[in-house]
């Protein structure tokens, strides 16, 4: 059974979302490994979901660096 996902919610315009999509992919494939990740709309927010906490953490730190305030939820 896989670990419960970690969802990082952001509110950003479309140009920022494209950068975030690219970084989510990079975070999920960092270090020669790969972890499942996906994106879904949650009202006005976009949720970037990761099965690995380390990938979610890297993504969250990237958001802070881009002046995008993320909020995180642990599902499950």
Residue pairs with C-beta under 8 A, 6 or more apart in sequence:
2 36
2 51
3 51
3 52
3 53
4 51
4 74
4 75
4 76
5 49
5 50
5 51
5 75
5 76
6 49
6 50
6 51
6 52
6 53
6 56
6 72
6 73
6 74
6 75
7 47
7 48
7 49
7 50
7 56
7 72
7 73
7 74
7 75
8 47
8 48
8 49
8 50
8 56
8 59
8 60
8 63
8 70
8 71
8 72
9 42
9 45
9 46
9 47
9 48
9 70
9 71
9 72
9 73
10 17
10 20
10 45
10 46
10 48
10 63
10 68
10 69
10 70
11 44
11 45
11 46
11 68
12 20
12 46
12 68
16 66
16 68
17 46
19 66
20 46
20 48
20 59
20 62
20 63
20 66
20 68
21 39
23 59
23 62
24 37
24 39
24 48
24 50
24 55
24 59
25 37
27 37
27 50
27 55
27 56
27 58
27 59
27 62
28 34
28 35
28 36
28 37
28 50
28 52
28 55
29 35
30 54
30 55
30 58
35 50
35 51
35 52
35 55
36 50
36 51
36 52
37 48
37 49
37 50
37 51
37 55
38 48
38 49
39 46
39 47
39 48
39 49
40 46
40 47
40 49
41 47
48 56
48 59
49 75
50 56
50 59
56 72
59 70
60 70
60 72
63 69
63 70
64 70
